[in-house]
Amino acid sequence: MRIPFASLLLFATRLLGQSTPPLPTNVDPSGYVGNEACARCHSSIAESYKRTAMARASGPAEENFISGDFTHEKSATHYRIYKEDGRVWLSFERRGAASVSGKRQLLFYIGSGHRGRSYLFATDGFLFESPVNWYADEHVWDMTPAYQDVKEIPLNLPANPSCLQCHVSGMRPPLKGTENRYREPIFAYNGVACERCHGPGAAHVHGGPIINPAKLSPARRDSICMECHLEGNVAIERAGRHGYDFRPGDLLSDYVRHYVLASTQQKSLGAVTQVEALSQSECKRKSGEAMSCTSCHNPHASPSAEERVSYYRDKCLVCHGKAFGAKHHPEQADCTRCHMPASLSTDIAHTQVTDHRIPRRSDTEVLQPLLNSNTRPSSPRLVPFPFSENAERDIRDLALAQAFLAQTGRDSDASETQRLLHIAVLQSPNDPALLSALGYLEQKRGAFDRARELYQKALSLEPDLIDAAANLGVIEANQGRLREPLRLWQSAFERAPARSAIGMNIARVLCGAGEFDRARSSVLRVLEFNPDMAAAKEMLQHLNRTPPMCEQ
């Protein structure tokens, strides 16, 4: 009987650059001093900032915790979120033939609580996102957006750096070769600290300079906000860089390149797409670089509910005073109610976001495609955002972005993606990310010998590539060579134990070789991180029989 080895998806949402980036000049951890040092001289700013959403973007799970419970109908699972002995817990239970139960200690919250909160927990030192969130608008606990329709309990969503870095300060990178295992403490400060926008303050507290975003060039000024408020359709880490290496004063595009679909009609709203939406507004297109996020938002303070209408009306009237008078608006008009209406977010359940496209009428959709003026019929389907000629000519990043679309099934022209990757590999023959991406497409079309060569070269340059190792193992195993895939998979599974497919592949090989105890250990490791995986539970039943059996 041929063993059905499972292939893996190749990429995370943010594609990685090479694993040994040069150290940025302003990354020295000893340069950070914390909010308290800043508050000694800037007490009034520090006091008002404490009340902002950014300052409250993360913290210990016990802080302002609200207990609750609910039943997720599609998975027939009852979730309970509660506090016991000073700690916060998430329990889950399903009764019946597919019964499962357990609990996880929630360690940190992510989110200010204005719209809601997500929570993080650890399994054997690896950090994960909870499958349930608290939604403030409706005062309910419910599944996270990605898990609304799941049939199994999802407990293996890694808490990746690209998520953490926008909610915490002083985050430590994951341990080498892992996706979500961090050194303790994982981050130095709760929330978005002063130095996230102003840079390390050690020199400044002794009278030296510090970054003032208002005095930066427009591109560097806007990069500070875009780090967390620009999402795009695909984000690619530049060769030799990581997104978490960005510091105020840098250009974000030197670390991460964002791409958007040139044909995107922005009819839907996301929670972190304010930058893309604002770029489509007439306000931004007419104002250009003179308009920034801080034209309307004070990063150090948020208006109270009573002040909100007048505060933002005053911001609008700086430019629209004459039009306001000519249109006979009510004296206390709420500009944002008509021109930035709140709509249900398409990527976070139970939440609303304001429309940063600033339409002239609330029922008017923006019909111009994003960046349409910079695209031509022969242009790539993805265009860099913010647009620049240099970025458009960067084949490496564009090829990786197109490869991501291919991997997620959103690329209708795989041959064009493959052509771009071939060109990029010719230009950068020692780029592990490119080699892995091209290897995946070759594997997908059945060119296994070529895929093997590409994976092997990628791994010789970067041995810690989990997906390249896992997929190379599939090629070798399907051709009857089992020793090498077992080595590859065991190394990858040790560093990424939430990758259930890898653990199951290991178990299948070991079971086929009659090593039932080792196969059972691999399945149990899978279930430690993914306790509701039906295939793993079924295989464990076979292995627990007398005599043990492999899958039928």
Secondary structure, 3 states (H helix, E strand, C coil): CCCCCCCCCCCCCEECCCCCCCCCCCCCHHHCCCHHHHHCCCHHHHHHHCCCCCCCCEEECCCCCCCEEEEEHHHCEEEEEEEECCEEEEEEEECCCCCEEEEEEEEEEECCCCCEEEEEEEECCEEEECCEEEECCCCEEEECHHHCCCCCCCCCCECCHHHHCCCEECCCCECCCCCCEECCCCCCEECCCHHHHHCCCCCHHHCCCCCCHHHCCHHHHHHHHHHHHCCCCEEEECCCCCHHHCCCCCCHHHCEEEEEECCCCCCCCCCCCHHHHHHCCHHHHHHHHHCCHHHCCCCCCCCCCCCHHHHHHHHHHHHHHHHHHHCCCCCCCCHHHHHCCEEECCCCCCCEEECCCCCCCCCCCCCCCCCHHHCCCCCCCEEEECCCHHHHCCHHHHHHHHHHHHHCCCCCCHHHHHHHHHHHHHHCCCCHHHHHHHHHHHHHCCCHHHHHHHHHHHHHHCCCCHHHHHHHHHHHHHCCCCHHHHHHHHHHHHHCCCCHHHHHHHHHHHHHCCCHHHHHHHHHHHHHHCCCCHHHHHHHHHHCCCCCCCCC
